[in-house]
Amino acid sequence: MSTQQLGKSEDQLQELSLALDQGVSSPVKRMLNSLPAADAAHLIESSPPKARSLLWQLLDKEQEAEVLQELSDDVRQYYLDQMNADELAAITTGFDADDLVDLLQQLPDAITQQVLSSMDAQDRARVEHILSYPEDTAGGLMNTDTITIRPSNTLDVVFRYLRRHDELPAMTDSLLVVNRQDAFIGVLPINKLLTTNPSITVREVMNTDIEAINAMTPASQVAQLFERQDLVSAPVVDDDGKLLGRITIDDVVDVIREEADHSLMSMAGLEDDADTFAPAMKTAKRRAVWLGINLVTAFVASAFIGMFQDTIDKVVALAVLMPIVASMGGIAGSQTLTLVIRAMALGQIGKSNTFWLLNRECIVGLVNGLIWALVVSGVAFVWFNDGIISTVIAAAMIINLVVAVMAGAALPIILKTLKIDPALAGSVILTTVTDVVGYISFLGLATLFLT
């Protein structure tokens, strides 16, 4: 979308929001149904709960299906919960199989079965086939709506075959070539079909370098493959190489966006699809768990501080300087943690380079520790005119920064090995580690040299 189109879309949304605020339903209805489905969904997601209900009622029936597909999972679930099986069956008529599967996975099994039973046999078989694969795999992402051709056909035959279709499946950049057993053997790009002599056979011009994606390939790996090879679509096969369907770039973009949301939201202990305008009590309930976990880790850090209460009582300056060490360690560790989690999401970390990364982070922590130890010790000396305190905080700073970056690099790898989400648990554990090490190193050294 161009900058001009984006500006026009934003103006439409602003005009619609103003009409909604004024309570003028007729212009709202007209403007809402003139918007593209994605813009209408954006407006709904950007509105408080009461306004959402009104907006949905103002949508034309033929618009509801397209808007429903564009909504985030959390907001979509709000509307799905208010529909019965008959309404769901009616609104999902015409959905692509992969989009319908995404919706059905949010419904109770009983409702899902009712919706499936209302479909014709062919469509139901397609949807059930996709449902048989986990949603975070290539099989769960694929669409079974494909056009296949044989390698022995001439391009003229292929042309005549395509003209028998009312339209081609969306994102069709290539036709899939299969043998008589439906095993995938290559693709025929549309540009080759249009620019090559019609008497030539498919076998002579098809591309056999394209590797099909196994149906059980994780969605994150599928996204990486599309990104590296600039794909628009890709075939999906089973373990025997039989063609099952294809994945298109629009579904991969959704995967990339969801992974980005997951990394960002998990670090704050929030759900990927957390609704910005969810009711207060619902939001408070979701956040309470995370706050409770952080409270426990805070008590752990406080317990270690309590071990040095006598030292703190004797030297008040320690209480003033103590947070600096823990804070610097927390920031240094978070930088490394974020970098490593991102690298893991991009598939850049493996057994061959893990040791190099840990070694690099150790050097980085040591260098930054030395630099900032000199700065902090100088400030502490000027502030309190005490050489021992300035030396102690310098040593503690070096220790905590080295430990922090090592923990930030190692924690995601360890958590992933234990099948724990690094984005969700990493920041909590890291904060505890940097706080505890910071307090123990600073207060422990102070106890040794000042008491």
C-alpha positions as CSV (number, residue, x, y, z in Angstrom):
1,M,0.0,0.0,0.0
2,S,1.4,3.4,-1.0
3,T,1.8,6.3,1.4
4,Q,-1.1,8.1,-0.3
5,Q,-3.4,5.1,0.2
6,L,-2.4,4.8,3.8
7,G,-3.1,8.5,4.4
8,K,-6.6,8.1,2.7
9,S,-7.3,5.0,4.8
10,E,-6.3,6.9,8.0
11,D,-8.6,9.8,7.0
12,Q,-11.5,7.5,6.5
13,L,-11.0,5.8,9.9
14,Q,-10.8,9.2,11.6
15,E,-14.0,10.4,9.9
16,L,-15.8,7.2,10.9
17,S,-14.6,7.5,14.5
18,L,-15.9,11.1,14.7
19,A,-19.3,10.0,13.3
20,L,-19.4,7.2,15.8
21,D,-18.6,9.5,18.7
22,Q,-21.5,11.8,17.6
23,G,-23.9,8.8,17.6
24,V,-24.9,9.2,14.0
25,S,-25.5,5.6,13.0
26,S,-26.6,6.0,9.4
27,P,-23.4,7.7,8.1
28,V,-21.4,5.2,10.3
29,K,-23.1,2.3,8.6
30,R,-22.5,3.7,5.1
31,M,-18.8,4.5,5.8
32,L,-18.1,1.3,7.7
33,N,-19.3,-0.9,4.8
34,S,-17.4,1.1,2.3
35,L,-14.1,0.4,4.0
36,P,-11.9,-2.5,3.0
37,A,-12.3,-5.5,5.4
38,A,-8.9,-4.9,7.0
39,D,-9.6,-1.3,7.7
40,A,-13.0,-2.1,9.2
41,A,-11.4,-4.8,11.4
42,H,-8.8,-2.2,12.5
43,L,-11.5,0.2,13.5
44,I,-13.3,-2.4,15.5
45,E,-10.1,-3.5,17.3
46,S,-9.4,0.2,18.1
47,S,-12.8,0.7,19.7
48,P,-13.9,0.1,23.3
49,P,-16.3,-2.9,23.9
50,K,-19.6,-0.9,23.6
51,A,-18.6,0.7,20.3
52,R,-17.5,-2.7,19.0
53,S,-21.0,-4.2,19.5
54,L,-22.5,-1.3,17.7
55,L,-20.1,-1.5,14.8
56,W,-20.6,-5.2,14.3
57,Q,-24.4,-4.7,14.2
58,L,-23.9,-2.0,11.5
59,L,-21.9,-4.3,9.2
60,D,-23.7,-5.8,6.2
61,K,-24.0,-9.6,6.3
62,E,-21.8,-10.0,3.3
63,Q,-19.1,-7.9,5.0
64,E,-19.1,-9.9,8.3
65,A,-17.2,-12.9,6.9
66,E,-14.3,-10.8,5.4
67,V,-14.0,-8.6,8.5
68,L,-14.1,-11.7,10.8
69,Q,-11.0,-13.1,9.0
70,E,-9.1,-9.8,9.6
71,L,-9.7,-9.6,13.3
72,S,-7.1,-10.6,15.9
73,D,-7.8,-13.9,17.7
74,D,-8.9,-12.3,20.9
75,V,-11.4,-9.9,19.3
76,R,-12.6,-12.6,16.9
77,Q,-13.3,-14.9,19.8
78,Y,-15.6,-12.3,21.3
79,Y,-17.9,-12.4,18.3
80,L,-17.6,-16.2,17.8
81,D,-18.8,-16.8,21.4
82,Q,-22.0,-15.0,20.5
83,M,-22.8,-17.2,17.4
84,N,-24.5,-20.5,17.2
85,A,-23.5,-23.3,14.8
86,D,-26.0,-22.2,12.1
87,E,-24.7,-18.6,12.1
88,L,-21.1,-19.8,11.9
89,A,-21.9,-22.1,9.0
90,A,-23.6,-19.3,7.2
91,I,-20.8,-16.7,7.8
92,T,-18.0,-19.1,6.8
93,T,-19.5,-20.0,3.4
94,G,-16.8,-19.2,0.8
95,F,-13.9,-19.2,3.3
96,D,-10.6,-20.7,2.0
97,A,-9.9,-24.0,3.7
98,D,-6.9,-22.6,5.7
99,D,-8.8,-19.6,6.9
100,L,-11.8,-21.7,7.9
101,V,-9.4,-24.0,9.9
102,D,-8.0,-21.0,11.7
103,L,-11.5,-20.1,12.8
104,L,-12.6,-23.6,13.7
105,Q,-9.5,-24.0,16.0
106,Q,-11.0,-21.3,18.2
107,L,-14.3,-23.1,18.7
108,P,-15.4,-25.9,21.0
109,D,-15.2,-29.3,19.5
110,A,-19.0,-29.7,19.5
111,I,-19.5,-26.5,17.6
112,T,-16.7,-27.4,15.2
113,Q,-18.4,-30.7,14.4
114,Q,-21.7,-29.0,13.7
115,V,-20.1,-26.5,11.3
116,L,-18.3,-29.4,9.5
117,S,-21.5,-31.4,9.2
118,S,-23.2,-28.5,7.5
119,M,-20.6,-28.4,4.7
120,D,-20.6,-30.5,1.5
121,A,-18.5,-33.7,1.5
122,Q,-15.6,-32.2,-0.6
123,D,-15.1,-29.1,1.4
124,R,-15.4,-31.0,4.7
125,A,-12.8,-33.5,3.6
126,R,-10.4,-30.6,2.7
127,V,-10.9,-28.9,6.1
128,E,-10.6,-32.1,8.1
129,H,-7.4,-32.9,6.3
130,I,-5.9,-29.6,7.3
131,L,-7.3,-30.0,10.9
132,S,-5.4,-33.2,11.2
133,Y,-2.1,-31.3,11.3
134,P,-1.0,-29.1,14.3
135,E,-1.8,-25.4,13.6
136,D,1.9,-24.3,14.0
137,T,3.1,-26.6,11.1
138,A,3.2,-26.3,7.3
139,G,0.2,-28.7,7.2
140,G,-1.8,-26.4,9.4
141,L,-0.9,-23.4,7.3
142,M,-1.5,-24.9,3.9
143,N,-4.5,-24.5,1.6
144,T,-5.6,-27.5,-0.5
145,D,-6.9,-25.2,-3.3
146,T,-4.3,-25.9,-5.9
147,I,-4.0,-26.4,-9.7
148,T,-1.9,-29.4,-10.7
149,I,-0.7,-30.4,-14.2
150,R,1.2,-33.3,-15.7
151,P,4.8,-33.0,-17.1
152,S,3.7,-34.6,-20.4
153,N,1.1,-31.9,-21.2
154,T,2.0,-29.2,-23.7
155,L,1.6,-25.6,-22.7
156,D,-1.3,-25.2,-25.1
157,V,-3.1,-28.0,-23.2
158,V,-2.4,-26.2,-19.9
159,F,-3.8,-22.9,-21.4
160,R,-7.0,-24.6,-22.4
161,Y,-7.2,-26.3,-19.0
162,L,-6.9,-23.0,-17.1
163,R,-9.6,-21.4,-19.2
164,R,-12.0,-23.9,-17.9
165,H,-11.6,-22.3,-14.4
166,D,-13.7,-19.2,-13.5
167,E,-10.7,-17.9,-11.6
168,L,-7.3,-19.0,-10.3
169,P,-6.6,-19.6,-6.6
170,A,-5.3,-16.5,-4.9
171,M,-1.5,-16.0,-4.9
172,T,-1.0,-18.3,-7.9
173,D,2.5,-17.5,-9.2
174,S,3.2,-21.1,-10.4
175,L,1.3,-24.3,-11.3
176,L,2.3,-27.4,-9.5
177,V,3.6,-30.3,-11.5
178,V,2.8,-33.9,-10.3
179,N,3.1,-37.4,-11.6
180,R,0.3,-39.9,-11.9
181,Q,0.7,-40.8,-8.2
182,D,0.3,-37.1,-7.3
183,A,3.9,-36.9,-6.2
184,F,5.3,-33.4,-6.5
185,I,8.1,-33.1,-9.1
186,G,8.3,-29.3,-9.9
187,V,6.6,-26.1,-10.7
188,L,5.7,-24.2,-13.9
189,P,6.0,-20.4,-13.3
190,I,3.1,-18.4,-14.8
191,N,5.6,-16.1,-16.5
192,K,7.2,-19.2,-18.3
193,L,3.7,-20.3,-19.3
194,L,2.9,-16.9,-20.8
195,T,6.2,-16.4,-22.7
196,T,7.1,-19.8,-24.0
197,N,6.1,-21.5,-27.3
198,P,2.7,-23.3,-26.6
199,S,3.8,-26.5,-28.4
200,I,6.6,-27.1,-25.8
201,T,5.8,-29.6,-23.0
202,V,5.7,-28.8,-19.4
203,R,8.6,-31.1,-18.7
204,E,10.9,-28.9,-20.9
205,V,10.3,-25.7,-19.1
206,M,9.3,-26.6,-15.5
207,N,11.5,-25.8,-12.6
208,T,12.6,-28.8,-10.6
209,D,14.9,-27.0,-8.2
210,I,12.0,-26.0,-5.9
211,E,12.0,-28.1,-2.7
212,A,8.6,-28.9,-1.4
213,I,8.0,-28.3,2.3
214,N,7.1,-31.3,4.5
215,A,3.7,-31.0,6.2
216,M,5.2,-31.3,9.7
217,T,7.8,-28.5,9.2
218,P,7.3,-25.9,12.0
219,A,5.7,-22.7,10.9
220,S,8.7,-20.7,12.1
221,Q,10.9,-22.6,9.7
222,V,8.4,-22.1,6.9
223,A,8.6,-18.3,7.5
224,Q,12.4,-18.4,7.4
225,L,12.3,-20.3,4.1
226,F,9.9,-17.8,2.5
227,E,12.1,-14.9,3.7
228,R,15.4,-16.3,2.5
229,Q,14.1,-17.4,-0.9
230,D,11.6,-14.5,-1.5
231,L,8.7,-17.0,-2.2
232,V,5.1,-16.1,-3.0
233,S,3.9,-19.7,-2.6
234,A,5.4,-23.1,-1.9
235,P,4.1,-26.7,-2.2
236,V,3.5,-28.9,0.8
237,V,4.0,-32.7,0.7
238,D,3.7,-35.7,3.0
239,D,6.6,-38.0,4.0
240,D,6.2,-39.9,0.7
241,G,6.4,-36.7,-1.4
242,K,2.7,-36.7,-2.3
243,L,1.4,-33.2,-2.9
244,L,-1.0,-32.1,-0.1
245,G,-1.5,-28.4,-0.8
246,R,0.4,-25.1,-0.9
247,I,1.3,-22.3,1.5
248,T,1.0,-18.7,0.3
249,I,2.8,-15.5,1.4
250,D,-0.3,-14.0,3.2
251,D,-0.3,-16.9,5.7
252,V,3.4,-16.6,6.2
253,V,3.1,-12.9,6.9
254,D,0.6,-13.8,9.6
255,V,3.2,-16.2,11.1
256,I,5.9,-13.6,11.1
257,R,3.6,-11.0,12.8
258,E,2.5,-13.5,15.4
259,E,6.1,-14.5,16.2
260,A,7.0,-10.8,16.6
261,D,4.0,-10.2,18.8
262,H,4.9,-13.3,20.8
263,S,8.4,-12.2,21.5
264,L,7.3,-8.7,22.5
265,M,4.3,-9.6,24.6
266,S,5.9,-12.6,26.3
267,M,8.7,-10.5,27.7
268,A,6.0,-8.6,29.6
269,G,4.1,-11.7,30.6
270,L,1.2,-10.9,28.2
271,E,-0.7,-13.1,25.8
272,D,0.3,-12.7,22.1
273,D,-3.2,-11.6,21.1
274,A,-3.9,-9.5,24.2
275,D,-6.8,-7.1,23.3
276,T,-5.8,-3.4,23.8
277,F,-9.4,-2.5,24.7
278,A,-10.4,-5.6,26.7
279,P,-12.5,-5.0,29.9
280,A,-10.6,-3.9,33.0
281,M,-11.3,-7.0,35.1
282,K,-10.3,-9.3,32.3
283,T,-7.0,-7.4,31.7
284,A,-6.3,-7.2,35.4
285,K,-6.7,-11.0,35.8
286,R,-4.3,-11.7,33.0
287,R,-1.6,-9.4,34.4
288,A,-2.0,-10.5,38.0
289,V,-0.3,-13.9,37.4
290,W,2.8,-12.2,35.9
291,L,2.9,-9.7,38.7
292,G,2.7,-12.5,41.3
293,I,5.6,-14.3,39.7
294,N,7.7,-11.1,39.7
295,L,6.8,-10.5,43.4
296,V,8.2,-13.9,44.3
297,T,11.5,-13.2,42.6
298,A,11.6,-9.8,44.3
299,F,11.2,-11.5,47.7
300,V,14.1,-13.8,46.7
301,A,16.3,-10.8,46.0
302,S,15.2,-9.1,49.2
303,A,16.1,-12.3,51.2
304,F,19.7,-12.0,50.0
305,I,19.8,-8.4,51.0
306,G,18.6,-9.3,54.4
307,M,21.6,-11.5,54.9
308,F,23.8,-8.4,54.9
309,Q,21.5,-6.2,57.1
310,D,24.2,-5.7,59.7
311,T,26.7,-4.4,57.1
312,I,24.1,-2.1,55.5
313,D,23.3,-0.7,59.0
314,K,26.9,0.1,59.6
315,V,27.7,1.7,56.2
316,V,24.7,3.7,55.0
317,A,26.4,4.5,51.7
318,L,25.9,0.8,50.7
319,A,22.1,1.3,50.6
320,V,22.5,4.3,48.3
321,L,24.9,2.5,45.8
322,M,23.4,-1.0,46.0
323,P,20.7,-0.5,43.3
324,I,23.2,0.7,40.8
325,V,25.0,-2.6,40.5
326,A,21.8,-4.6,40.1
327,S,20.3,-2.2,37.6
328,M,23.4,-2.1,35.3
329,G,23.5,-5.9,35.4
330,G,19.8,-6.1,34.5
331,I,20.2,-3.9,31.5
332,A,23.4,-5.6,30.2
333,G,21.7,-9.0,30.6
334,S,18.5,-7.9,28.9
335,Q,20.5,-6.7,25.9
336,T,22.1,-10.1,25.4
337,L,18.8,-12.0,26.2
338,T,17.0,-10.0,23.5
339,L,19.7,-10.5,20.9
340,V,19.9,-14.3,21.5
341,I,16.1,-14.8,21.5
342,R,16.0,-13.0,18.2
343,A,18.8,-15.0,16.8
344,M,17.1,-18.2,17.9
345,A,13.9,-17.1,16.2
346,L,15.8,-16.6,12.9
347,G,17.5,-20.0,13.2
348,Q,21.0,-18.6,13.5
349,I,22.1,-20.4,16.7
350,G,23.2,-24.1,16.8
351,K,25.7,-26.3,18.4
352,S,28.5,-25.1,16.1
353,N,28.4,-21.5,17.2
354,T,27.0,-21.6,20.8
355,F,30.4,-21.6,22.4
356,W,31.7,-18.8,20.2
357,L,28.7,-16.7,21.2
358,L,29.1,-17.4,25.0
359,N,32.8,-16.5,24.7
360,R,32.0,-13.3,22.8
361,E,29.5,-12.2,25.4
362,C,32.0,-12.9,28.2
363,I,34.4,-10.5,26.6
364,V,31.7,-7.9,26.0
365,G,30.7,-8.1,29.6
366,L,34.3,-7.8,30.8
367,V,35.0,-4.8,28.6
368,N,31.8,-3.0,29.6
369,G,32.3,-4.0,33.2
370,L,35.8,-2.4,33.3
371,I,34.6,0.8,31.6
372,W,31.6,1.4,33.8
373,A,33.4,0.2,36.9
374,L,35.9,3.0,36.5
375,V,33.0,5.5,36.0
376,V,31.0,4.3,38.9
377,S,34.0,4.0,41.3
378,G,35.0,7.6,40.4
379,V,31.6,8.9,41.2
380,A,31.4,6.9,44.4
381,F,34.8,8.2,45.5
382,V,33.8,11.8,44.9
383,W,30.4,11.3,46.5
384,F,31.5,9.5,49.7
385,N,35.3,10.2,49.7
386,D,35.9,6.5,50.5
387,G,38.4,4.5,48.5
388,I,37.3,1.1,49.8
389,I,33.7,1.7,48.9
390,S,34.6,2.9,45.4
391,T,36.9,-0.2,44.9
392,V,34.1,-2.6,46.2
393,I,31.5,-1.2,43.8
394,A,33.9,-1.3,40.9
395,A,34.6,-5.0,41.5
396,A,30.9,-5.8,42.0
397,M,30.1,-4.0,38.8
398,I,32.6,-6.1,36.8
399,I,31.4,-9.4,38.4
400,N,27.7,-8.6,37.8
401,L,28.1,-7.4,34.2
402,V,30.0,-10.5,33.2
403,V,27.5,-12.8,34.9
404,A,24.6,-10.9,33.4
405,V,25.7,-11.2,29.8
406,M,26.6,-14.8,30.3
407,A,23.2,-15.5,31.8
408,G,21.5,-13.6,29.0
409,A,23.2,-15.7,26.4
410,A,22.9,-19.1,28.1
411,L,19.4,-18.8,29.5
412,P,17.5,-18.9,26.2
413,I,19.5,-21.9,25.0
414,I,19.0,-23.8,28.3
415,L,15.2,-23.0,28.4
416,K,14.7,-24.1,24.8
417,T,16.5,-27.4,25.6
418,L,14.0,-27.8,28.5
419,K,11.1,-27.0,26.1
420,I,10.3,-23.7,28.0
421,D,9.6,-20.6,26.1
422,P,12.7,-18.3,26.4
423,A,10.7,-15.2,25.6
424,L,8.2,-15.9,28.5
425,A,10.5,-17.2,31.2
426,G,13.9,-15.7,30.3
427,S,13.4,-12.1,31.5
428,V,12.0,-13.3,34.9
429,I,14.9,-15.6,35.6
430,L,17.5,-13.1,34.3
431,T,16.2,-10.4,36.6
432,T,16.5,-12.7,39.6
433,V,20.0,-13.7,38.6
434,T,21.3,-10.2,38.1
435,D,19.7,-8.9,41.2
436,V,20.9,-11.7,43.4
437,V,24.5,-11.7,41.9
438,G,24.6,-7.9,42.1
439,Y,23.6,-7.7,45.7
440,I,25.7,-10.7,46.8
441,S,28.9,-9.4,45.0
442,F,28.5,-5.8,46.3
443,L,27.4,-6.5,49.8
444,G,29.6,-9.6,50.2
445,L,32.7,-7.7,49.2
446,A,31.6,-4.8,51.5
447,T,31.2,-7.2,54.4
448,L,34.8,-8.5,53.8
449,F,36.5,-5.1,53.6
450,L,34.3,-2.8,55.6
451,T,33.4,-4.8,58.7
